[in-house]
Amino acid sequence: MPPKSQMSEYSVLSLLREGLTGHTGWPRAWRDPAPKAEYDTVIIGGGGHGLATAYYLAKNHGITDVAVLEKGWLGGGNVGRNTTIVRSNYMIPGNTEFYEFSLKLWEGLSQDLNYNVMVSQRGQLNLVNGQAQLDAAARRGNVMRANGIDAELLTPAAVRRRVPFLDFSPAARFPIYGALYQPRAGTVRHDAVAWGFARGADRRGVDLIQNCEVTGFRIERGRVTGVETTRGTIGARRVGLAVAGSSGQVAALAGLRLPIESHVLQAFVTEPLKPLLDYVIGFGAAHFYISQSDKGGLVYGGDLDGYNSYAQRGNLPLIEEVASAAASLMPCVSRLRQVREWGGIMDMSMDGSPIIAATPVDGLYLNAGWCYGGFKATPASGWCFAHTIATGRPHELNARFALDRFRAGAHIDEKGAGPTPNAH
């Protein structure tokens, strides 16, 4: 190995050469294989959850004869269309343990993958604007602390010391009564998550198949035996479905009707500015959330568009509503230009909590219904889905996320909570 000085010189020369020649000489971060005729396990969906599942199948269970099938390009769906927030401020059994486990995985993920996913534990302030909300925040904080999760209830003065540019005036549209603060919450670079899991899965032998849309399932005597795709038939002993907002459409190909709806959730970013916002801020009264990216833009979002859709675009009324909330809460941003907006397709379950479970079709497993919480759940979702597929039974952390809970009345009714979601 050359000395560090030579390595640094080589790196600089490589950057210069690639910049002048169109970046054509970099080695691939993962292979681009043709699909085999058959695999032990097929994962449908090359987003964060699908890639994490494949990675943990290989790492935790030694199952490497795996293909991830993606109809477009890896990371081109919801994992690249969110506001990057991670947190674990849940309070209903099932969600509480699951999201805290996910946050712990986030904390060690860069080391585990040997890939910098840019975890920034800047802390999240969930603002409250009335006495009833303050009481609810105190109850949530007590539940969190009882489960070993960091939480602190802040007074208005303590909030003002941290974010003095919020509107604390007597005429504020949203008076600030305090905030529930989780210091370990923060943000993670979403595309780096997809790339890190993709590279990690590839290095353990997983085939990542892009531009390969699933068009049907092969089912014999009630058991899945493979999938039909635009690149031919692929046999499989087991199939995992992790396609977010397209879950209902793809599951229908196997004769399943899921208890979910698909909706658009928009997000936005402003022009860059100097460092301003050191925290993630959530605001339940307006269903609003905002943070500042490493490039300086303010990334923010609001609630769902009010209609079912599979389109990755939004509408002007919601843009106006979210921009109004931003300007009301933080008057200093009212003159900023909004430079971009995007939409993610949310697979909304009927109780606001996810499904990680076997389906009525033997060998077919489902990961869906993430509502507002999909991105923050990525590592725990992959961990638990891999366990469920590998062993045929749920991990203790996803045992409550059964598909038949809606029939049995065992709902986990938290509606995407924390008090405020992050765009999926």
Secondary structure by P-SEA (a helix, b strand, c coil): cccaaaaaaaaaaaaaaaaaccccccccccccccccccccbbbccccaaaaaaaaaaaaccccccbbbbbccccccccccccccccccccccaaaaaaaaaaaaaaacccccccccccccccbbbbccccaaaaaaaaaaaaaaaaacbbbbbbcaaaaaaacccccccccccccccccccccccccccaaaaaaaaaaaaaaabbbbbccccccbbbbccccccbbbcccccccccbbbbccccaaaaaaaaacccccbbbbbbbbbccccccccccbbbbbccccbbbbbcccccccccccccccccccccccaaaaaaaaaaaaaaccccccccccccbbbbbbccccccccccccccccbbbbccccccccccaaaaaaaaaaaaacccccccccccccccccccccccccccccccccc
